[in-house]
Amino acid sequence: MRGLKSFMVIAGMTVACGAQAAPQSFYGKTLRVSWNEARSQRVQGEGAFKSVSVPLSYTVYISTKGQLFKRLTSTTSNGRVSGSKDRVGYSGSTAEDAGAVTFQGNTLISTANNHGLGRRIRITFDGGSSCSAEVLTGKSGGGVATTRSNATGKMLEFESVTAGPASCSAQEGDAFAN
């Protein structure tokens, strides 16, 4: 039930939040958040669900003109394969990219809804060289949620997903330029 409530909150935020410009303190900065997700998952239609821990990172760069560039990277639980999904802009509306990035003072909030899985990444930035982050995940109630793996491209089914503690780093410049 907790997962459903979390998902509903995330989904509601995704719909309710509109795009808005980043505060000047974010311009020219890259913020990177890393965390692990504890999941009960399987490749779609294959065997039993397995408990895995999957490392993820979310990188966002706000250009000196206020343009937003995002990358979500995941690695398989065995660490052998990784993949990423890049997006440009403050919002997305496709089935695999419904979400938005908004700002509340010195806090960036990224919400996403992907085929029954929701994620909210909250980054508080001091305007200099440090930040803190919190990641909240949820799955719609009952049954399984299905989405494509960034790392393998295979369709995965999820019984549950929970984000662990997040770390955050901030740097000057465009991390995607390298």
C-alpha positions in Angstrom: 0.0 0.0 0.0 2.9 2.4 0.8 4.3 1.9 -2.7 0.9 2.7 -4.2 0.6 5.9 -2.2 4.1 6.9 -3.2 3.4 6.3 -6.8 0.1 8.3 -6.7 2.0 11.2 -5.1 4.7 11.0 -7.8 2.1 10.7 -10.6 0.2 13.6 -9.2 3.3 15.8 -9.1 4.2 14.8 -12.6 0.8 16.1 -13.9 0.6 19.1 -11.6 4.0 20.6 -12.1 4.7 22.9 -15.1 8.1 23.7 -16.5 9.8 26.8 -15.2 13.3 28.3 -15.6 16.1 27.3 -13.3 17.4 29.9 -10.8 20.7 31.6 -11.9 22.6 29.7 -9.2 22.1 26.5 -11.3 23.4 28.0 -14.6 26.6 26.4 -15.8 26.4 23.6 -13.2 26.2 19.8 -13.4 24.5 17.9 -10.6 24.9 14.1 -10.2 22.8 11.9 -7.9 23.7 8.2 -7.3 21.7 5.5 -5.5 20.8 1.8 -5.5 17.3 0.5 -6.0 16.2 -2.7 -4.3 13.9 -4.5 -6.8 12.0 -7.7 -7.2 12.2 -8.1 -11.0 12.4 -10.5 -13.9 12.8 -10.4 -17.7 9.2 -10.2 -19.0 7.6 -13.6 -19.0 10.7 -15.5 -17.7 10.8 -17.5 -14.6 10.6 -16.3 -11.0 11.1 -12.8 -9.7 14.6 -12.2 -8.3 15.6 -9.7 -5.6 18.4 -7.4 -7.1 20.1 -4.2 -6.2 20.6 -1.9 -9.2 22.9 1.1 -9.2 21.5 4.2 -10.8 22.7 7.8 -11.4 20.9 10.9 -12.6 23.0 13.7 -14.1 21.5 17.1 -14.9 23.3 20.0 -16.5 21.8 23.5 -16.7 23.6 25.5 -19.4 24.6 29.1 -19.0 21.5 29.9 -21.1 19.2 27.9 -18.8 18.8 24.9 -21.1 18.3 21.6 -19.3 20.1 18.3 -20.2 19.4 15.1 -18.3 20.8 11.5 -18.3 19.5 8.5 -16.3 22.1 5.7 -16.2 21.5 2.2 -14.8 23.8 -0.8 -14.5 22.8 -4.4 -14.3 22.9 -5.9 -10.8 26.0 -7.9 -11.8 27.7 -4.7 -13.0 28.5 -6.1 -16.5 26.2 -3.9 -18.6 25.1 -0.3 -18.3 23.0 2.0 -20.4 21.5 5.5 -20.2 18.6 7.5 -21.4 19.3 11.1 -22.4 16.6 13.9 -22.5 16.7 17.6 -23.2 14.2 20.1 -21.7 12.1 20.5 -18.7 9.3 18.0 -19.6 8.5 14.8 -21.5 5.2 13.4 -22.4 5.8 10.0 -24.2 4.9 6.8 -22.5 8.5 6.2 -21.6 9.3 9.8 -20.7 6.3 11.3 -18.9 7.7 13.7 -16.3 8.9 17.2 -15.5 11.7 19.1 -13.8 10.7 22.1 -11.7 12.4 24.3 -9.2 11.4 25.5 -5.8 14.0 28.0 -4.7 17.4 26.2 -4.5 15.7 22.8 -5.0 15.4 20.9 -8.3 12.6 18.3 -8.4 12.5 15.8 -11.2 9.5 13.5 -11.5 9.0 10.6 -13.9 6.3 8.1 -14.7 7.2 5.1 -16.8 4.6 2.4 -17.4 3.5 2.1 -13.8 6.8 3.0 -12.1 7.3 6.4 -10.6 10.4 8.2 -9.5 11.0 11.6 -7.8 14.5 13.0 -7.4 14.8 16.0 -5.2 18.2 17.9 -5.3 18.9 20.7 -3.0 21.8 22.8 -4.2 23.8 25.4 -2.2 24.7 27.4 -5.3 28.4 26.5 -4.9 30.0 23.1 -4.7 27.6 20.9 -2.6 24.2 19.4 -2.8 22.0 16.8 -1.2 19.5 14.5 -2.8 16.6 12.2 -2.0 15.1 9.6 -4.4 11.6 8.2 -3.9 10.3 5.4 -6.1 6.9 3.7 -6.3 4.9 1.2 -8.4 1.2 1.3 -9.1 -0.8 -1.1 -6.9 -1.5 -4.7 -7.7 0.2 -6.9 -10.3 3.4 -6.0 -12.0 4.7 -2.9 -13.8 6.6 -3.4 -17.1 9.3 -1.2 -18.5 12.4 -1.4 -20.8 15.8 -1.7 -19.1 18.2 1.2 -19.9 21.1 -1.3 -19.5 20.0 -4.3 -21.5 17.0 -3.0 -23.6 15.0 -6.0 -22.4 11.5 -5.6 -21.1 11.5 -6.1 -17.3 8.6 -6.8 -14.9 8.6 -5.4 -11.4 6.8 -6.6 -8.3 8.4 -4.0 -6.2 11.0 -1.2 -6.3 12.5 0.9 -3.4 15.2 3.5 -3.6 18.1 3.5 -1.1 19.9 6.5 0.2 21.2 9.0 -2.4 24.5 10.8 -2.7 24.9 14.1 -4.6 27.8 16.0 -6.2 28.0 19.3 -7.9 30.6 20.7 -10.4 31.1 23.7 -12.6 30.6 23.0 -16.3 29.0 20.6 -18.7 29.6 16.9 -17.7 28.2 15.8 -21.1 30.8 17.8 -23.1 33.5 15.3 -22.1 
